[in-house]
Amino acid sequence: MKLKKLYSLRKDFTIIGLTGRVGSGCSEIAKWLSSENFDNNILKSVKKNSIEAEEIKFKICCDYLSHSNNWKPFQIIHYKDVLLLHLFHQGIVEGNNSIENSIGKIIEIIFQNGENGEFKRFTNRFDYMTDDDLRNQIVNFLNSNKEWYEKLRILGCDELNVCLKEKRENPDFFNFYFNFFEKFSKEFYEILNKYDITKRTRLVHDFANNLREYGCVRNLENVVKKADKTLDNIYTVAETINKLIKVWKANSDDTKIVIDALKNSLELMYFKEKYSAFYMIATNKSEIERRNYVEDQIRNKYKHLEEEDIQKHTNQILFLDGSEYKGGAVNQGEFSVPDTENCIQKSDYHIYFSNVEKGIIEDSSSKSNYNFLSIDRQLVKLISLIHQPGIITPTGVERCMQVAYNAKFNSGCISRQVGAVVTDKNFAVKSIGWNDVAQHQMPCNLRSVQDLLSATPSKLFSEYEKSGGEFKDINDNTHTFKELLAEDYKNIDTEIANLEGKNCPFCFKTVQNSYEKEKNQVHTRSLHAEENAMMQITKNGGNGLKGGNLFTTASPCELCSKKAYQLGIKKIFFIDPYPGIATKHILKNGIDEKHNPKLLMFQGAVGRAFHKLYEPFMAYKDELKILTNISPKERFNKKDIEKLSEKFKNEPQLFEKVKETVESK
């Protein structure tokens, strides 16, 4: 019996989202996934007759994907192409059925944030005066092939997503977008890149922000007041991508889509909620390799640039990447901006790779000196598991990080939840921790600011919170912590309705630092996850950790790094880098570098993907029996016949029939 139908939902419909910092490898992964055929060169890296578990797992995955019909290429939907689709559509809508007017509107929008545009406070944007030559190039290009205009003009709707919904099963639009527009978009962007790659990067950044904020590529900052902003448009781009996925699905035999790339965590959650077959991949490289990649891309593509200009563009692009990574405005309610850090934290599968070093992960039974998987090995493993969940088992690193990932949800911290696990050198778990207050104290998420501000606060609050603190105001008057908090929360009784029944806790560290005008980590009420895990061992009897491993969902800060170093931890696995100087100042500061712990970015599945990828549809033994129709048969010998003869000695005729049946097997 064939089981193709059983696995068809996995093999025929998969959506993969990519996220990561600039130069981290999203485009390389997208290209790998879109390959027409499985790269048989990968098979050459398989170690034959290996007795190492991870090598055998890799061979199993390679054998599976290299089998006929098991490899299916992915179709790439480039995020920046979707932005350009919105730009052209809006230009046509505003152009009143004239290609000249439409091109004029497109140029107007492209140059809207320049120094001579409406928003003069922006820098590194295309400008009417200084970039006049680019305007002519754009006009010539858009007039050279008018198919973009003819196809988009007949959509007929003012809102692009409404148009796409109507064109879902239209093969003409399918061919237009996936066979014409993607190539057209690449050529258009190349004109902008060649002219000024920094300004092109900023343009894409601005378009994405505007679409998520205002629902269009125009900057409506002067039209929409801050008080009137809503989340109504936050999924504009995500919905367009979703419509394109449906167009593909309606016109293709199978749907294998990779989105390159998502940088807003709400868009990520949109696809997670929309599709059970959605997997978010976070990718990264070392800081040096990321920078080298950006430099090399600019240097090799745009040979007319001087080295000084190459460095200038690289610095500007990486500077923008830094602001997109942190997404600080998100914490202030500006949800339309990029926040790559949150995207990485919410990802299902983590890839870290190097184009300089190649290797396999060090298994507990392996004597290999490598510390990470190559990109080929990571992707072969992922795609195999998507198609055939449970085809191999997790690595020790994945198993331990999953425990740390689950542990973080115990945290009562209202700022950030972090989980940690400490193991011995063989990945045997010795302790689990999460960031939270000390035992017998109440976590922040279970306390209420209204309770503290009441006439008789409960025992859940410290004496300092109730009556401590001496803070001077502009008139040199002294105020306590509680008095200042009462002033900040004076409208809580009227604003409480916005919480819709939810509790209203507060972060003591944030409040105290604000009053002190400091950024002091010491004020946190919580233990960090890593120190909590390490202290649990001492608290509950003690185990030596020398030579062991630390797993944390966020790389350790300076304080936790010192403790890990002191305990003799040899490897620290993490998901997302923690800001600070822990690595360069502490973890690489040994007199003899052989004592320095190795800080390793996590590779593999975590969270819900861990279960989706590693939980098989049925017991593998049963599946083998169904597929091969082979099962062990009983063999009878002379003694078995003698036993049967004794058993049926009073029924000779029945014995002869049983004997005949047994001998026929």
QUINORFEN-V76867 format. One record per backbone hydrogen bond with DSSP energy under -1.0 kcal/mol. NH is the residue of the N-H (numbers start at 1). CO is the residue of the C=O. E is the energy in kcal/mol with one decimal. If there is no record, write none. Layout:
nh = (NH & NH)
co = (CO & CO)
e = (E & E)
This chain:
nh = (7 & 11 & 12 & 14 & 15 & 16 & 17 & 18 & 19 & 24 & 29 & 30 & 31 & 32 & 33 & 34 & 35 & 42 & 45 & 46 & 50 & 56 & 57 & 58 & 59 & 60 & 61 & 62 & 63 & 64 & 65 & 66 & 67 & 70 & 74 & 75 & 77 & 79 & 82 & 83 & 84 & 85 & 86 & 87 & 88 & 89 & 90 & 91 & 92 & 93 & 94 & 102 & 103 & 104 & 105 & 106 & 107 & 108 & 109 & 110 & 111 & 112 & 114 & 117 & 119 & 122 & 131 & 135 & 136 & 137 & 138 & 139 & 140 & 141 & 142 & 143 & 144 & 150 & 151 & 152 & 153 & 154 & 155 & 163 & 164 & 165 & 166 & 167 & 170 & 174 & 175 & 176 & 177 & 178 & 179 & 180 & 181 & 182 & 184 & 185 & 186 & 187 & 188 & 189 & 190 & 191 & 192 & 193 & 194 & 195 & 196 & 200 & 201 & 202 & 203 & 204 & 205 & 206 & 207 & 208 & 209 & 210 & 211 & 212 & 213 & 214 & 223 & 224 & 228 & 229 & 234 & 236 & 239 & 240 & 241 & 242 & 243 & 244 & 245 & 246 & 247 & 248 & 249 & 250 & 255 & 257 & 258 & 259 & 260 & 262 & 268 & 269 & 270 & 271 & 272 & 273 & 274 & 275 & 278 & 279 & 281 & 282 & 283 & 284 & 290 & 291 & 292 & 293 & 294 & 295 & 296 & 297 & 298 & 299 & 300 & 301 & 302 & 305 & 310 & 311 & 312 & 313 & 314 & 315 & 316 & 317 & 318 & 319 & 320 & 321 & 322 & 323 & 324 & 325 & 326 & 327 & 330 & 332 & 333 & 334 & 335 & 337 & 339 & 340 & 341 & 343 & 344 & 345 & 346 & 347 & 348 & 349 & 350 & 351 & 353 & 366 & 378 & 379 & 380 & 381 & 382 & 383 & 384 & 385 & 386 & 387 & 388 & 390 & 391 & 399 & 400 & 401 & 402 & 403 & 404 & 405 & 406 & 407 & 408 & 409 & 410 & 411 & 420 & 421 & 422 & 423 & 424 & 427 & 430 & 431 & 433 & 435 & 436 & 441 & 445 & 446 & 447 & 449 & 452 & 453 & 461 & 466 & 467 & 468 & 471 & 473 & 476 & 479 & 481 & 484 & 485 & 486 & 487 & 488 & 489 & 490 & 492 & 495 & 496 & 498 & 499 & 500 & 502 & 511 & 512 & 513 & 514 & 515 & 516 & 517 & 518 & 523 & 524 & 527 & 532 & 533 & 534 & 535 & 536 & 539 & 540 & 541 & 542 & 547 & 548 & 549 & 550 & 551 & 552 & 553 & 555 & 561 & 562 & 563 & 564 & 565 & 566 & 567 & 568 & 569 & 570 & 571 & 572 & 573 & 574 & 585 & 586 & 587 & 588 & 589 & 595 & 596 & 598 & 600 & 602 & 604 & 606 & 612 & 613 & 614 & 615 & 623 & 624 & 625 & 626 & 627 & 628 & 629 & 641 & 642 & 643 & 644 & 645 & 646 & 647 & 648 & 649 & 651 & 655 & 656 & 657 & 658 & 659 & 660 & 661 & 662 & 663 & 664 & 665)
co = (3 & 7 & 8 & 255 & 277 & 257 & 279 & 259 & 281 & 21 & 25 & 26 & 27 & 28 & 29 & 30 & 32 & 39 & 42 & 43 & 47 & 52 & 53 & 54 & 55 & 56 & 57 & 58 & 59 & 60 & 61 & 62 & 64 & 67 & 33 & 256 & 258 & 260 & 78 & 79 & 80 & 81 & 82 & 83 & 84 & 85 & 86 & 87 & 88 & 89 & 90 & 98 & 99 & 100 & 101 & 102 & 103 & 104 & 105 & 106 & 107 & 109 & 111 & 114 & 112 & 119 & 127 & 131 & 132 & 133 & 134 & 135 & 136 & 137 & 138 & 139 & 140 & 146 & 147 & 148 & 149 & 150 & 152 & 159 & 160 & 161 & 162 & 163 & 167 & 170 & 171 & 172 & 173 & 174 & 175 & 176 & 176 & 177 & 180 & 181 & 182 & 183 & 184 & 185 & 186 & 187 & 188 & 189 & 190 & 191 & 192 & 196 & 197 & 198 & 199 & 200 & 201 & 202 & 203 & 204 & 205 & 206 & 207 & 208 & 209 & 210 & 220 & 220 & 225 & 226 & 231 & 233 & 235 & 236 & 237 & 238 & 239 & 240 & 241 & 242 & 243 & 244 & 245 & 246 & 12 & 14 & 75 & 16 & 77 & 18 & 264 & 265 & 266 & 267 & 268 & 269 & 270 & 271 & 275 & 15 & 17 & 349 & 19 & 351 & 286 & 287 & 288 & 289 & 290 & 291 & 292 & 293 & 294 & 295 & 296 & 297 & 298 & 302 & 306 & 307 & 308 & 309 & 310 & 311 & 312 & 313 & 314 & 315 & 316 & 317 & 318 & 319 & 320 & 321 & 322 & 323 & 327 & 329 & 330 & 329 & 333 & 334 & 263 & 324 & 325 & 339 & 340 & 341 & 342 & 344 & 280 & 280 & 604 & 282 & 284 & 363 & 374 & 375 & 376 & 377 & 378 & 379 & 380 & 381 & 382 & 383 & 384 & 613 & 388 & 395 & 396 & 397 & 398 & 399 & 400 & 401 & 402 & 403 & 404 & 406 & 407 & 408 & 433 & 551 & 431 & 549 & 428 & 424 & 422 & 422 & 420 & 418 & 527 & 438 & 412 & 443 & 444 & 504 & 448 & 449 & 458 & 462 & 463 & 464 & 479 & 477 & 473 & 471 & 468 & 480 & 481 & 482 & 483 & 484 & 485 & 487 & 489 & 491 & 492 & 495 & 496 & 497 & 499 & 507 & 508 & 509 & 510 & 511 & 512 & 513 & 513 & 520 & 521 & 436 & 528 & 529 & 530 & 531 & 532 & 535 & 536 & 538 & 537 & 568 & 545 & 423 & 571 & 421 & 573 & 419 & 576 & 557 & 558 & 559 & 560 & 561 & 562 & 563 & 565 & 564 & 548 & 548 & 598 & 550 & 600 & 581 & 582 & 582 & 583 & 586 & 592 & 593 & 570 & 572 & 574 & 350 & 348 & 608 & 609 & 610 & 611 & 619 & 620 & 621 & 622 & 623 & 624 & 625 & 637 & 638 & 639 & 640 & 641 & 642 & 643 & 644 & 646 & 648 & 651 & 652 & 653 & 654 & 655 & 656 & 657 & 658 & 659 & 660 & 662)
e = (-1.3 & -2.5 & -3.1 & -2.5 & -2.4 & -2.9 & -2.7 & -2.1 & -1.9 & -2.1 & -2.2 & -2.6 & -2.3 & -2.0 & -2.7 & -1.6 & -1.1 & -1.8 & -1.5 & -1.3 & -1.1 & -2.1 & -2.4 & -2.0 & -2.1 & -2.2 & -2.1 & -2.5 & -2.8 & -1.8 & -2.5 & -2.3 & -1.1 & -1.9 & -2.2 & -3.6 & -2.5 & -2.6 & -1.5 & -1.7 & -1.8 & -2.1 & -1.9 & -2.0 & -2.7 & -2.3 & -2.5 & -2.4 & -2.1 & -2.4 & -2.5 & -2.5 & -2.5 & -2.1 & -2.3 & -2.3 & -2.4 & -2.2 & -2.2 & -2.3 & -2.2 & -1.2 & -1.4 & -2.0 & -1.4 & -1.4 & -2.0 & -1.3 & -1.3 & -1.7 & -2.5 & -2.3 & -2.4 & -2.3 & -2.6 & -1.6 & -1.0 & -2.3 & -2.7 & -1.6 & -2.3 & -1.1 & -1.1 & -1.8 & -2.6 & -1.5 & -1.4 & -1.4 & -1.8 & -1.9 & -2.5 & -2.3 & -2.9 & -2.3 & -1.6 & -1.1 & -3.4 & -1.6 & -2.5 & -3.3 & -1.8 & -1.9 & -2.2 & -2.8 & -1.7 & -1.3 & -1.5 & -3.1 & -2.5 & -1.5 & -2.8 & -2.1 & -2.0 & -2.2 & -2.1 & -2.0 & -1.9 & -2.6 & -2.7 & -2.3 & -2.1 & -2.8 & -2.6 & -2.1 & -1.9 & -4.0 & -1.5 & -3.3 & -1.3 & -1.2 & -1.3 & -2.1 & -3.1 & -1.6 & -2.5 & -2.3 & -2.3 & -2.2 & -2.2 & -2.0 & -2.1 & -2.4 & -2.8 & -2.3 & -3.5 & -2.4 & -2.4 & -3.1 & -1.9 & -3.0 & -1.7 & -2.2 & -1.7 & -1.7 & -2.0 & -2.5 & -1.7 & -2.5 & -1.1 & -2.4 & -3.4 & -2.7 & -2.1 & -1.7 & -2.4 & -2.3 & -2.7 & -2.4 & -2.1 & -2.7 & -2.8 & -2.4 & -2.1 & -3.0 & -2.9 & -1.6 & -2.3 & -1.8 & -2.1 & -2.3 & -1.9 & -2.8 & -2.4 & -2.5 & -2.2 & -2.6 & -2.5 & -2.0 & -2.2 & -2.1 & -2.0 & -1.6 & -2.3 & -2.3 & -1.8 & -2.0 & -1.9 & -1.2 & -1.9 & -2.6 & -1.5 & -1.2 & -3.0 & -2.0 & -2.6 & -1.7 & -2.5 & -2.1 & -1.8 & -1.2 & -1.8 & -2.3 & -2.8 & -3.4 & -1.7 & -1.5 & -2.0 & -2.3 & -2.7 & -1.9 & -2.0 & -2.6 & -1.9 & -2.1 & -2.2 & -2.2 & -3.1 & -2.5 & -1.9 & -2.5 & -2.1 & -2.3 & -2.3 & -1.3 & -2.0 & -2.8 & -2.4 & -2.2 & -1.4 & -1.0 & -2.1 & -1.7 & -2.7 & -2.5 & -2.5 & -2.6 & -1.8 & -1.9 & -3.3 & -1.7 & -2.7 & -1.6 & -1.1 & -1.7 & -1.7 & -1.5 & -1.6 & -2.9 & -1.6 & -2.1 & -1.2 & -1.8 & -2.7 & -2.1 & -2.4 & -2.0 & -2.2 & -2.1 & -2.9 & -2.0 & -2.3 & -2.6 & -1.7 & -2.3 & -2.2 & -1.1 & -1.8 & -2.3 & -1.7 & -1.8 & -1.4 & -1.3 & -1.5 & -2.2 & -3.2 & -2.6 & -1.8 & -2.1 & -2.2 & -1.1 & -2.3 & -1.2 & -1.7 & -3.6 & -2.6 & -2.3 & -2.2 & -2.5 & -1.7 & -2.5 & -2.0 & -1.0 & -2.7 & -3.1 & -2.7 & -1.8 & -2.7 & -3.2 & -2.6 & -2.1 & -2.4 & -2.2 & -2.0 & -1.5 & -2.4 & -2.4 & -2.4 & -1.9 & -1.2 & -2.3 & -2.5 & -1.3 & -3.3 & -2.9 & -1.9 & -2.6 & -2.0 & -2.4 & -1.1 & -1.7 & -2.3 & -1.4 & -3.1 & -3.1 & -3.6 & -2.5 & -2.3 & -2.2 & -2.7 & -1.6 & -1.8 & -2.1 & -2.5 & -1.8 & -2.1 & -2.6 & -2.5 & -1.8 & -1.7 & -2.1 & -2.1 & -2.0 & -2.4 & -2.0 & -2.1 & -2.3 & -1.0 & -1.7 & -2.3 & -2.1 & -1.5 & -2.4 & -3.1 & -2.0 & -2.0 & -2.6 & -2.4 & -1.0 & -1.2)
